[in-house]
Amino acid sequence: MTSIVQITTLLLLQLLISTLMISFPFSTQGFGITIEDEAAQQQLLGLNFGKEKLTHFRIYWHDLVSGPTPSAIQVVAPPRKSPTSFGMVRMIDNPLTESPLLSSNLVGRAQGLYASACQKDVGLLMVMNFAFIQGKYNGSGITVLGRNMVMTEVREMPIIGGTGLFRLARGFVQARTHTFDAPSAIVQYHCFVFHY
C-alpha cells in the first residue's frame, strides 16, 4: 500500500515539474533556473515590468529610548567609554507617523537595528525595514541599509529592496532630524522608491 502512495506521489511530482518546464522557458544553472521569457517572469513574480513607478512619501520616525514603552532597546553596550558610544547596538520597533506628533496617524513601523559605527563622529549603521500598515501600502515594505551621520543636516541612505507593492524596489531616503530631546528623537524621512 505504501509503495502505491509513493509511486503516485512521485508521478504527480514529475507531472508538476514537466508542467513548469513547459510553462516557463528557462535554462538550468546547477541548483537554479534562469527564466528568460519576460511574460513568464511577470507571471511568476506578479509584476508588470513595463511600468516602473516612482513613489515619494514623507514620514516621521520616532525613536523612543526611554519611558514606559520604549521603541528602541539597547542590546549591546559600548565595550568601553566613548564620546560616540562606538560599538553600541539598539534594536528598534519605531512608530512611523504622518506628522511629527506621535499621536498622529500611524502608517507603519521601522523595525531593525542601528549601531554606533564611528569612533570620531556620531555615525550609525542603519539596518531597518519600513513595514507599512495603512492604505494601499498595507502589508508592503522597504528595506533601508546605510550610513547615518547624525550631525549632518540631511543624511542619505539607500533603499535596497522591498516587499508587496515595493517588490524589487530601489531608491533612497533622506533623513532630517526634526527634534532631538536626548535620548529620544523624531526624524523626518523623505522616501523615493522606484518599483513596479
C-alpha positions in Angstrom: 0.0 0.0 0.0 2.8 2.4 0.9 4.6 1.8 -2.3 1.5 2.7 -4.3 1.3 6.0 -2.4 5.0 6.7 -3.0 4.7 5.9 -6.7 1.6 8.1 -7.1 3.4 11.0 -5.3 6.4 10.6 -7.5 4.3 10.6 -10.7 2.5 13.7 -9.5 5.8 15.4 -8.7 7.1 14.6 -12.2 3.9 15.9 -13.8 4.3 19.2 -11.9 7.9 19.6 -12.9 7.1 18.8 -16.5 4.3 21.4 -16.4 6.6 24.1 -15.0 9.2 23.3 -17.7 6.6 23.8 -20.4 5.1 26.9 -18.8 8.3 28.8 -18.2 11.1 28.8 -20.7 14.4 28.6 -18.7 18.0 27.5 -18.7 19.4 25.4 -15.9 22.4 26.6 -13.9 23.1 23.9 -11.2 20.6 24.3 -8.4 18.8 27.3 -10.0 17.0 28.2 -13.2 17.0 31.4 -15.3 13.6 32.3 -16.6 14.3 34.0 -19.9 10.8 34.9 -21.1 9.6 38.3 -19.9 5.9 37.1 -19.8 6.9 34.1 -17.7 8.9 36.4 -15.4 5.9 38.7 -14.9 3.5 35.8 -14.4 5.9 34.2 -11.8 6.5 37.4 -9.9 3.1 39.0 -10.3 4.7 42.1 -11.8 4.3 44.4 -14.8 7.9 45.1 -15.8 6.9 47.7 -18.4 5.6 50.1 -15.8 8.2 51.2 -13.3 6.9 53.9 -11.0 8.4 56.4 -8.6 6.7 56.8 -5.3 7.6 59.6 -2.9 6.3 59.8 0.7 7.2 61.7 3.8 7.0 60.0 7.2 8.2 60.7 10.7 10.4 58.1 12.6 10.0 58.2 16.4 13.0 56.8 18.3 11.8 56.3 21.9 14.6 55.0 24.1 13.1 55.7 27.5 9.7 56.0 29.2 7.1 53.3 29.9 7.1 51.8 26.3 10.4 52.4 24.6 10.6 51.5 20.9 14.4 51.3 20.9 16.2 48.9 23.3 20.0 48.7 23.7 21.1 45.1 23.2 24.9 45.7 23.1 26.6 48.3 25.3 29.7 50.1 24.1 32.6 48.0 25.2 34.4 51.0 26.7 33.8 54.7 27.3 33.5 56.6 24.1 32.1 60.0 23.2 30.3 58.4 20.2 29.1 55.2 22.0 31.2 53.3 19.5 30.0 49.6 19.5 26.5 50.2 20.9 23.7 48.4 19.2 19.9 49.1 19.6 17.0 47.0 18.3 14.1 49.1 17.1 10.4 48.9 16.5 9.8 52.6 16.0 6.5 54.2 15.0 6.2 55.8 11.6 3.6 58.6 11.5 2.2 61.1 9.1 3.2 64.1 11.1 5.8 64.8 13.9 3.2 64.2 16.6 3.4 60.7 18.0 -0.4 60.8 18.3 -0.8 61.4 14.5 -1.9 58.7 12.1 0.4 55.6 12.4 1.4 54.5 8.9 3.9 51.8 9.8 6.8 50.6 11.9 10.6 50.9 11.4 11.9 47.5 12.5 15.5 46.5 12.7 18.6 47.9 14.4 21.1 50.7 14.4 24.6 50.6 15.7 27.2 53.2 16.5 29.8 52.5 13.9 32.1 55.6 14.0 34.8 56.3 16.5 35.3 60.0 15.9 31.8 61.3 15.0 28.2 60.2 15.8 27.7 57.8 12.9 25.2 55.0 12.8 24.8 51.9 10.7 21.1 51.7 10.0 19.5 48.3 9.1 15.7 48.6 9.1 12.5 47.7 7.3 9.7 50.2 7.0 6.7 48.0 7.3 3.6 49.9 6.2 0.1 49.2 7.8 -2.1 51.8 6.1 -3.9 52.3 2.8 -2.8 50.7 -0.4 0.7 50.1 1.0 -0.7 47.9 3.9 1.5 44.8 4.1 4.2 46.2 1.9 7.7 47.4 3.0 11.0 48.8 2.0 14.5 48.0 3.3 16.9 50.8 4.2 20.6 49.9 4.8 23.2 52.6 5.2 25.4 55.1 7.0 23.7 57.8 9.0 26.0 60.7 10.1 23.6 62.0 12.7 25.0 65.6 13.0 24.7 66.2 9.2 21.6 68.2 8.3 20.5 65.8 5.5 21.6 62.1 5.5 21.0 59.9 2.5 20.7 56.1 2.7 19.9 53.6 0.0 16.7 51.6 -0.3 18.0 48.1 -1.2 14.7 46.2 -1.7 11.1 45.8 -0.8 8.1 43.6 -0.4 4.5 43.6 -1.6 3.8 46.6 -3.8 7.5 47.5 -3.4 8.8 44.2 -4.6 12.2 44.8 -6.4 12.3 48.3 -5.0 15.3 50.6 -5.3 15.8 54.2 -4.3 17.0 56.3 -1.4 15.8 58.0 1.7 16.7 61.4 3.1 16.7 61.8 6.8 16.4 65.2 8.6 16.3 65.5 12.4 13.0 67.2 13.3 13.6 67.2 17.1 16.2 65.7 19.4 15.4 65.6 23.1 18.1 63.3 24.4 17.7 60.4 24.5 14.7 60.4 22.1 14.5 61.8 18.6 12.0 62.4 15.8 13.4 62.2 12.3 11.6 63.2 9.1 12.2 60.7 6.3 11.6 61.5 2.6 11.5 58.2 0.7 12.0 58.0 -3.1 11.1 54.5 -4.2 11.3 53.0 -7.7 9.1 49.9 -8.0 6.8 48.1 -10.4 
